[in-house]
Amino acid sequence: MGYPNLQTCVQDLEQRGQLIRINQPIDPNLEAAAIQRRVYAAAGPALLFTNVTGSQFPMLGNLFGTLERTRFIFRDTLTTIQRLVDTKVNPAAVMKKPWQFVGAPRGAWHLLPKRVKTGPIMAGRTTIDKLPQLVSWPDDGGPFITLPQVYSEDPHQPGLRHSNLGMYRVQLGGNEYQNNREVGLHYQIQRGIGVHHNNAKKDGNRLPVNIFVGGAPSLTVAAVMPLPEGMPELSFAGLLAGRRMAMVTGTPDCSLPFPAEADFVICGSIDPTATRPEGPFGDHLGYYSLKHEFPVMQVDAVYHRRDAIWPFTSVGRPPQEDTSFGTFIHELTGDLIPTVLPGIKAVHAVDAAGVHPLLLALGSERYTPYSNEERPQELLTQGCAILGQGQLSLAKYLLIANSDDCPQLDIHDIDHFFTHVLKRCDWRRDLHFHTCTTTDTLDYSGNGLNSGSKVVIAASGKAQRELPTQLPAQLELPAGFSAPHVAQAGIMVIQGAACTTTEAARQTMEQFCPFYSAKDSINNFPLLIISDDSEFAAANLNNFLWTTFTRSDPAQDIYGIDSFCHNKHWGCNGALIIDARRKPHHAPPLIDDPEIEKRIDKLGIKGAPLHGII
């Protein structure tokens, strides 16, 4: 049976040597998050900070810091979940009439939350300023909850069946928030709470919201799961925990239910028309998401259990702890992709590129067995289906290959996948742009908040070229460009001048492209990347992925040698070029505080709690 709460999980991990206590005073302002990132990078244990500056509550970090530990935490229920996935049981139907699914595992019963009148969560009350005030990066706008579970119900269809539990960051203070009375609620585009908020706004009513922190570890994972319509996250949390979620209902100052075993619950509501500036916040792309107007939540009550623990994480340039989430979720749901997207064999959101900026996909050309034409056909339909599916729609770059061309192609072998695509792509034909569309809220490479473009790069058929691994002899570069490096077969990175303005960036690229014709040897490399630091970008695969796909918008930053536009279709006869230099409108990258890092170094010396770990 899975863990019913965070306390049993912590106790078990500590007994098994997978968690250590740090009893020295630890400041939640920068220090705790920096320690967690260092220990994560070392594949270290979970961390329980028992002496938190300014708060009575201990903090738990790095709980999901390794994939192995994440699997271990849910070891009792993974087989049950896999069996349900294998049988393709309709979760909505199970919830309506679970007794009819005799052939399904008994775990299906755990999909149904149960209502209770009280629980450990009702033991204490506190205020926002007494919670751990976690600040992860030097320029963050204030303290944040980084593992919140934000619960709401549809005002037009109230109840658990139409509820949403999402991980939307919560700013506890700073900016213009009224201390202890308001918190900021940042939710991005394509998030379920948006539907509930919109319905409340149409009615002119406040939207009740509860923010859970802690509780059963399954709640944290459920809050980030891309679940199908009709399956509430609370149901999945019960399935993953191996027990029905006990939900407290009917409290005087909280109209929504909350987990009886949660560590903290902040009860309140969102004014349908009010916003406050939220941010900045050091985010998972490796940059700050900037200050913008977002919903504000009025706080009515803060409950906590007597032995409450405050779980947290810190995000930044990937990989970070949320990488374990992504990999674990893919293990749980990857087999369902073909049932949701017919013809698609697999989809991989590339963590090193910030997840949403880059998707790799394997599709199939099933509908034209009579055709001898080797070009992407059904792949384009499948690519559009991917970009119309939930959070996959936030992707900027989608590379999709025909699985029949290479049945053994592994979508997680990223450099091999790029090699496969670059050998087959025809830049005159295989680029398909979506302009003036929505992108990830956290991505500032486009035209503005939630605004940018996408490109589908489809590859099908026999290889058209061999990919060079060495620079051309006597390679000439235009003025202002230097230091060419080979990132991998077929990909050259060239250093360009720093961008002072967006227009200047465009002008330098318009000077680069006409310098060459489609017959020049540089075109033996089908993909050219222009970078601020070509040595850094070409040093390893992760650097290439991060700099290229977080610092470019397809419509603004893709160029080509000997390019053309015919019947509204853009292509090029020579190499494809991505300008991945930082532009003035981009968000600043995250940089560690050197003084904080020195303090953390001391925790790793002999006799200190992190000796042998960092």
Secondary structure, DSSP 8 states (H G I E B T S, - for coil): ---SSHHHHHHHHHHTTSEEEE-S-B-TBTHHHHHHHHHHHTT--EEEE-SBTT-SS-EEE-TT-SHHHHHHHTTTTHHHHHHHHHHT--HHHHHH-GGG-TTS-GGGGGGS-EEES--GGGGEE--GGGS---B-STT-SS-EESS-EEEEEBTTB-SGGGEEEE---EE-SSTT--TTTEEEE---TT-THHHHHHHHHHHT--EEEEEEESSSHHHHHHTT----TT--HHHHHHHHHTS--EEE--BTTBSS-EETT-SEEEEEEEEEEEEEEE--EE-TTSBEE--EEEEEEEEEEEEE-TT--EEE----SSSSHHHHHHHHHHHHHGGGHHHHSTT--EEEE-GGGTSTTEEEEEE---S-TT----S-SHHHHHHHHHTTSGGGGG-SEEEEEEGGG-TT--TT-HHHHHHHHHHH--TTTSEEEEEEE---TT--SSSBTTBEEEEEEEE-SS-------S--TT----TT-EEEEEEETTEEEEE----SSHHHHHHHHHHHGGG--TTSGGGGSSEEEEES-HHHHHSSHHHHHHHHHHS--HHHHEEETTEEEETTEEEESS-EEEE-S--TTS--B----HHHHHHHHHTTSTTSTTTTT-
